């Protein structure tokens, strides 16, 4: 006769949950996988250790001066940089009490500090303070990119987005037909406005990047503000029978489920962000294609219709940077850097406007919810079944909780 588990006794899951966890990763939601600990940002960088080792060496090469130094000087400087980087690594190992040339096996705070500070040392040795700050900033950005790409399963997310792109573009057509004529009319007027060329055509470097990114950030912020409500709608289940139906065709379809109505089981912050990325990625793909089409239109229109003399007059530049030239119908056509800048500027502005249309147009929102909504609904249903099997869902019997560190 089987004995009931004692109160508080923890047992292992009776089913293999690894296929479910692999299913989460393949769909770009690795943060729905539960482990004994919530996972550390350092663990994410550890998985990318070979890439970071290469980046450590390449960042140190920022000390070179390819424009002003001879080839021999740069080769000698590169050799000196490698020696300094290896010496810094060896000294770091000795200070931490490990073998002098022990290879790193994981990323902990000392390794993280070495990755950020180590490459700046040879740059400072060559007296390049500005380049040292740039090297440090590049290291920080690289760590952020590696974390986002690895932690949030961006590779799987890209594959998912490309797979869904056909259906998303089909639903996008009617909206583009309604919004694009007004958008083109308004932006074509701006495109032949001298003030726009004076501002956008002469912007350069970091200032231009900040202006363009501002449009992107504003559009992304507006789209992101609508995501929490969308996720809440898709996370609602009328009963466990609906959860069971939604998991059909997934590795979770045979997991045992309770009866009745599911209790609220809110996502953690990082899980909401992970699921939200799927929603945003679907919209971002559509917006990017529209922006690319608009930029291409402006470049073509400006190349065919606007002369270099007119561009010089509008921008006030004494000399234009010409990227390409051609002759057509007895007319000299010039593709200038100013033309590309203005086209990208207006394309980014159009992308922000189009994002607002996408998130406020009732027809599109219904079409998008009908396209992406079922997949999000299924992901959240699989999560509920998975958490029941792990014993971490609120509706699990509190006296029978599977061990959270189980890896079947």
C-alpha positions as CSV (number, residue, x, y, z in Angstrom):
1,X,0.0,0.0,0.0
2,X,1.4,3.4,-1.0
3,X,2.0,5.9,1.7
4,X,1.0,9.5,1.3
5,X,3.9,11.9,1.4
6,X,4.4,13.6,4.7
7,X,3.5,17.3,4.9
8,X,6.3,19.4,3.4
9,X,7.9,16.3,1.8
10,X,9.4,17.1,-1.6
11,X,9.3,14.6,-4.4
12,X,10.8,14.5,-7.9
13,X,8.6,15.2,-10.9
14,X,7.1,11.9,-12.2
15,X,7.5,13.1,-15.9
16,X,10.5,14.2,-18.0
17,X,10.3,18.0,-18.3
18,X,13.4,18.4,-20.5
19,X,11.4,18.3,-23.8
20,X,9.2,21.1,-22.5
21,X,12.2,23.2,-21.5
22,X,13.7,22.7,-24.9
23,X,10.4,23.7,-26.5
24,X,10.6,27.0,-24.5
25,X,14.2,27.7,-25.7
26,X,13.3,26.9,-29.3
27,X,10.5,29.5,-29.2
28,X,12.7,32.2,-27.8
29,X,11.4,32.2,-24.2
30,X,14.2,30.5,-22.2
31,X,13.3,32.5,-19.1
32,X,10.2,30.4,-18.7
33,X,12.5,27.5,-17.8
34,X,12.8,27.2,-14.0
35,X,16.0,26.2,-12.2
36,X,17.1,25.9,-8.6
37,X,18.2,29.6,-8.9
38,X,16.8,32.2,-11.2
39,X,20.0,32.3,-13.2
40,X,22.8,34.9,-13.0
41,X,23.9,37.4,-15.5
42,X,27.4,36.0,-14.9
43,X,26.2,32.6,-16.1
44,X,25.0,34.1,-19.4
45,X,28.5,35.6,-20.0
46,X,30.1,32.3,-19.0
47,X,28.3,30.6,-21.8
48,X,29.9,33.1,-24.2
49,X,33.4,32.8,-22.7
50,X,35.2,32.0,-26.0
51,X,33.7,35.1,-27.7
52,X,34.7,37.3,-24.7
53,X,38.3,36.0,-24.8
54,X,38.6,37.0,-28.4
55,X,37.0,40.3,-27.7
56,X,39.4,40.9,-24.8
57,X,42.3,40.6,-27.3
58,X,40.7,42.7,-30.0
59,X,39.7,45.5,-27.7
60,X,43.3,45.9,-26.7
61,X,44.2,46.5,-30.3
62,X,42.4,49.8,-30.1
63,X,45.8,51.1,-29.2
64,X,46.9,50.9,-32.8
65,X,46.8,54.0,-35.1
66,X,46.3,52.6,-38.6
67,X,46.1,56.1,-40.2
68,X,49.2,57.8,-38.7
69,X,51.5,54.9,-38.0
70,X,53.5,52.9,-40.5
71,X,52.8,49.2,-41.0
72,X,55.9,48.3,-39.0
73,X,54.9,50.6,-36.1
74,X,51.4,49.0,-36.0
75,X,52.8,45.5,-36.1
76,X,55.2,46.3,-33.3
77,X,52.4,48.0,-31.3
78,X,50.2,44.9,-31.8
79,X,52.9,42.6,-30.4
80,X,53.4,44.9,-27.4
81,X,49.6,45.0,-26.8
82,X,49.4,41.2,-26.8
83,X,52.3,41.0,-24.3
84,X,50.6,43.6,-22.0
85,X,47.3,41.8,-22.2
86,X,48.8,38.4,-21.4
87,X,50.8,39.9,-18.5
88,X,47.7,41.5,-17.2
89,X,45.8,38.2,-17.4
90,X,48.7,36.3,-15.7
91,X,49.0,38.9,-12.9
92,X,45.2,38.7,-12.3
93,X,45.5,35.0,-12.0
94,X,48.4,35.3,-9.4
95,X,46.4,37.8,-7.4
96,X,43.5,35.4,-7.2
97,X,45.7,32.5,-6.1
98,X,45.4,30.4,-9.3
99,X,48.0,29.2,-11.7
100,X,49.7,32.0,-13.7
101,X,48.4,30.9,-17.1
102,X,45.3,29.1,-16.0
103,X,42.6,29.4,-18.6
104,X,39.3,31.0,-17.5
105,X,36.5,28.6,-17.1
106,X,33.7,30.9,-16.0
107,X,32.9,34.6,-15.5
108,X,33.0,35.9,-12.0
109,X,33.5,39.5,-10.9
110,X,37.3,39.3,-11.1
111,X,37.1,38.0,-14.7
112,X,34.5,40.7,-15.5
113,X,36.7,43.4,-14.2
114,X,39.7,42.0,-16.2
115,X,37.6,42.0,-19.4
116,X,36.6,45.7,-19.0
117,X,39.8,47.1,-17.5
118,X,42.5,44.9,-19.1
119,X,42.2,46.1,-22.7
120,X,42.4,49.8,-21.6
121,X,45.9,49.3,-20.0
122,X,47.8,49.0,-23.3
123,X,45.8,51.8,-24.8
124,X,46.8,54.0,-21.8
125,X,50.4,52.9,-22.1
126,X,50.4,54.5,-25.6
127,X,49.0,57.7,-24.1
128,X,45.5,57.5,-25.7
129,X,43.2,58.5,-22.9
130,X,40.2,59.1,-25.2
131,X,40.7,55.7,-26.9
132,X,40.9,54.0,-23.5
133,X,37.5,55.4,-22.5
134,X,36.1,54.3,-25.9
135,X,37.6,50.8,-25.3
136,X,35.9,50.6,-21.9
137,X,32.6,51.8,-23.3
138,X,32.8,49.3,-26.1
139,X,33.4,46.5,-23.6
140,X,30.3,47.5,-21.6
141,X,28.2,47.6,-24.8
142,X,29.5,44.2,-25.9
143,X,28.7,42.6,-22.5
144,X,25.1,44.1,-22.8
145,X,24.7,42.7,-26.3
146,X,26.0,39.3,-25.4
147,X,23.7,39.1,-22.3
148,X,20.6,40.1,-24.3
149,X,21.3,37.8,-27.2
150,X,22.2,34.8,-25.1
151,X,19.8,35.3,-22.1
152,X,16.7,36.0,-24.2
153,X,17.3,33.4,-26.9
154,X,17.5,36.0,-29.7
155,X,18.7,33.4,-32.2
156,X,15.5,31.4,-31.6
157,X,13.5,34.6,-31.6
158,X,14.9,35.6,-35.0
159,X,14.1,32.1,-36.4
160,X,10.5,32.4,-35.1
161,X,10.1,35.9,-36.6
162,X,11.3,34.8,-40.0
163,X,8.9,31.8,-39.9
164,X,6.0,34.1,-39.0
165,X,7.0,36.9,-41.4
166,X,4.8,35.6,-44.3
167,X,1.6,35.7,-42.2
168,X,2.5,39.0,-40.6
169,X,3.2,40.7,-44.0
170,X,-0.2,39.4,-45.3
171,X,-2.0,41.1,-42.4
172,X,0.2,44.2,-42.9
173,X,-1.0,44.9,-46.5
174,X,-4.4,46.5,-45.8
175,X,-2.9,48.8,-43.1
176,X,-0.1,49.9,-45.4
177,X,-2.6,50.6,-48.1
178,X,-4.5,52.9,-45.7
179,X,-1.5,54.6,-43.9
180,X,1.1,54.8,-46.7
181,X,-0.5,57.3,-49.0
182,X,-0.8,60.0,-46.3
183,X,2.7,59.1,-45.0
184,X,4.2,59.5,-48.4
185,X,2.4,62.7,-49.1
186,X,3.5,64.3,-45.8
187,X,7.1,63.1,-46.0
188,X,7.5,64.0,-49.7
189,X,6.6,67.5,-48.7
190,X,9.3,67.4,-46.0
191,X,11.8,65.8,-48.4
192,X,11.8,68.9,-50.7
193,X,11.9,71.3,-47.8
194,X,15.2,73.2,-47.5
195,X,15.1,73.3,-43.7
196,X,15.0,69.5,-43.4
197,X,18.1,69.2,-45.6
198,X,19.8,72.0,-43.6
199,X,19.2,70.0,-40.4
200,X,19.4,66.4,-41.4
201,X,21.8,66.7,-44.3
202,X,24.5,68.3,-42.3
203,X,24.2,66.2,-39.1
204,X,27.2,63.9,-38.7
205,X,28.7,61.3,-36.3
206,X,27.2,60.8,-32.8
207,X,24.7,63.7,-33.1
208,X,23.1,62.1,-36.2
209,X,23.0,58.7,-34.5
210,X,21.3,60.1,-31.4
211,X,18.7,61.9,-33.5
212,X,17.8,58.8,-35.4
213,X,17.8,56.6,-32.3
214,X,15.5,59.0,-30.6
215,X,12.8,58.2,-33.2
216,X,13.5,54.5,-32.6
217,X,13.3,54.8,-28.8
218,X,10.1,56.8,-28.9
219,X,8.4,54.3,-31.3
220,X,9.7,51.3,-29.3
221,X,8.5,52.9,-26.0
222,X,5.0,53.5,-27.4
223,X,4.7,50.0,-28.8
224,X,6.1,48.5,-25.5
225,X,3.4,50.4,-23.5
226,X,0.8,48.2,-25.2
227,X,2.5,44.9,-24.6
228,X,1.5,44.3,-20.9
229,X,-2.2,44.5,-21.6
230,X,-1.8,42.1,-24.6
231,X,0.1,39.6,-22.4
232,X,-2.6,39.8,-19.7
233,X,-5.3,39.1,-22.2
234,X,-3.5,36.0,-23.5
235,X,-2.6,34.7,-20.0
236,X,-6.3,34.4,-19.0
237,X,-7.7,30.8,-19.0
238,X,-11.3,30.1,-18.3
239,X,-10.4,26.6,-16.9
240,X,-7.8,23.9,-16.9
241,X,-9.6,22.3,-19.8
242,X,-8.7,25.4,-21.9
243,X,-5.0,25.0,-20.8
244,X,-5.1,21.3,-21.9
245,X,-6.6,22.2,-25.2
246,X,-4.0,25.0,-25.8
247,X,-1.1,22.6,-25.1
248,X,-2.1,20.2,-27.8
249,X,0.8,19.4,-30.2
250,X,3.4,20.5,-27.6
251,X,5.6,18.4,-25.3
252,X,3.3,19.5,-22.4
253,X,0.1,17.9,-23.8
254,X,0.4,14.8,-21.6
255,X,1.2,16.6,-18.4
256,X,-1.4,16.0,-15.7
257,X,-3.5,19.0,-14.9
258,X,-5.9,19.7,-12.0
259,X,-9.6,20.5,-12.4
260,X,-11.4,23.8,-12.0
261,X,-10.3,27.3,-12.8
262,X,-6.6,28.2,-12.7
263,X,-5.4,30.6,-10.0
264,X,-3.6,33.7,-11.0
265,X,0.1,32.9,-11.7
266,X,1.8,36.1,-12.8
267,X,5.0,36.1,-14.7
268,X,8.2,37.3,-13.2
269,X,9.6,40.6,-14.5
270,X,12.2,38.9,-16.7
271,X,9.6,36.5,-18.0
272,X,7.3,39.3,-18.9
273,X,10.1,41.0,-20.8
274,X,11.0,37.7,-22.6
275,X,7.4,37.1,-23.7
276,X,7.1,40.8,-24.6
277,X,10.0,40.5,-26.9
278,X,8.1,38.0,-29.0
279,X,5.2,40.5,-29.4
280,X,7.5,43.4,-30.1
281,X,9.6,41.4,-32.6
282,X,6.6,40.6,-34.7
283,X,5.8,44.3,-35.0
284,X,9.5,45.3,-35.4
285,X,9.8,43.1,-38.5
286,X,6.9,44.8,-40.1
287,X,8.0,48.3,-39.2
288,X,11.5,47.6,-40.4
289,X,10.3,46.5,-43.8
290,X,8.1,49.6,-44.2
291,X,11.0,51.9,-43.1
292,X,13.4,50.2,-45.5
293,X,10.9,50.6,-48.4
294,X,10.5,54.3,-47.5
295,X,14.2,55.0,-47.3
296,X,14.7,53.3,-50.6
297,X,11.9,55.4,-52.2
298,X,13.5,58.7,-50.9
299,X,17.0,57.7,-52.0
300,X,15.7,56.8,-55.5
301,X,13.5,60.0,-55.7
302,X,16.3,62.2,-54.6
303,X,18.8,60.6,-56.9
304,X,16.6,61.1,-59.9
305,X,15.0,64.5,-59.1
306,X,17.4,66.6,-56.9
307,X,20.6,68.1,-58.4
308,X,23.9,68.5,-56.6
309,X,23.5,72.3,-57.0
310,X,20.1,72.2,-55.2
311,X,21.5,70.0,-52.4
312,X,24.4,72.3,-51.9
313,X,22.0,75.3,-51.7
314,X,19.7,73.6,-49.2
315,X,22.5,72.2,-47.0
316,X,24.9,75.2,-47.2
317,X,27.8,72.8,-47.8
318,X,30.6,73.9,-50.0
319,X,31.4,70.4,-51.0
320,X,29.3,67.3,-51.2
321,X,30.5,63.8,-50.5
322,X,29.6,61.9,-53.6
323,X,28.9,58.1,-53.1
324,X,27.9,57.3,-56.7
325,X,27.3,59.1,-60.0
326,X,25.4,58.2,-63.2
327,X,24.0,59.8,-66.3
328,X,20.4,59.4,-67.5
329,X,18.6,61.3,-70.3
330,X,21.4,63.8,-70.6
331,X,21.3,64.6,-66.9
332,X,24.0,63.9,-64.3
333,X,22.7,62.0,-61.3
334,X,24.5,62.1,-58.0
335,X,24.0,59.9,-54.9
336,X,25.4,62.1,-52.1
337,X,26.0,61.4,-48.4
338,X,23.6,64.2,-47.6
339,X,20.8,62.5,-49.6
340,X,21.3,59.2,-47.7
341,X,21.3,61.0,-44.4
342,X,18.0,62.9,-45.1
343,X,16.4,59.7,-46.4
344,X,17.3,57.7,-43.3
345,X,16.2,60.6,-41.1
346,X,12.8,60.7,-42.7
347,X,12.6,56.9,-42.8
348,X,13.2,56.8,-39.0
349,X,10.6,59.5,-38.5
350,X,8.1,57.6,-40.6
351,X,8.9,54.4,-38.6
352,X,7.9,56.2,-35.4
353,X,4.7,57.5,-37.0
354,X,3.9,54.0,-38.4
355,X,4.4,52.4,-35.0
356,X,1.8,54.7,-33.5
357,X,-0.6,53.7,-36.3
358,X,0.1,50.0,-35.7
359,X,-0.7,50.2,-32.0
360,X,-3.8,52.4,-32.3
361,X,-5.5,51.1,-35.4
362,X,-8.3,48.7,-34.3
363,X,-8.3,46.6,-37.4
364,X,-4.6,46.0,-37.3
365,X,-4.6,45.3,-33.6
366,X,-7.3,42.7,-34.1
367,X,-5.4,41.1,-37.0
368,X,-2.1,41.1,-35.0
369,X,-3.9,39.6,-32.0
370,X,-5.4,36.9,-34.2
371,X,-2.0,36.1,-35.7
372,X,0.5,36.3,-32.8
373,X,-2.1,35.9,-29.9
374,X,-2.7,32.1,-30.3
375,X,1.1,31.4,-30.1
376,X,1.5,33.6,-27.0
377,X,-1.6,31.9,-25.5
378,X,-0.1,28.5,-26.2
379,X,3.3,29.5,-24.6
380,X,1.6,30.7,-21.5
381,X,-0.6,27.5,-21.4
382,X,2.5,25.3,-21.6
383,X,4.1,27.3,-18.8
384,X,1.0,26.7,-16.6
385,X,1.2,22.9,-17.3
386,X,5.0,22.9,-16.8
387,X,4.7,24.7,-13.4
388,X,2.0,22.2,-12.3
389,X,4.4,19.4,-13.1
390,X,7.2,21.1,-11.3
391,X,5.0,21.9,-8.3
392,X,5.6,25.7,-8.5
393,X,2.1,26.7,-9.7
394,X,-0.3,28.1,-7.0
395,X,-2.7,25.3,-7.8
396,X,-0.2,22.5,-7.0
397,X,-0.9,20.5,-3.8
398,X,1.3,22.3,-1.3
399,X,2.2,19.1,0.4
400,X,3.6,17.6,-2.7
401,X,6.2,19.9,-4.3
402,X,8.7,18.5,-6.8
403,X,12.3,19.5,-6.3
404,X,13.1,22.7,-8.3
405,X,16.6,21.5,-9.3
406,X,15.4,18.4,-11.0
407,X,17.0,17.9,-14.4
408,X,15.3,14.8,-15.9
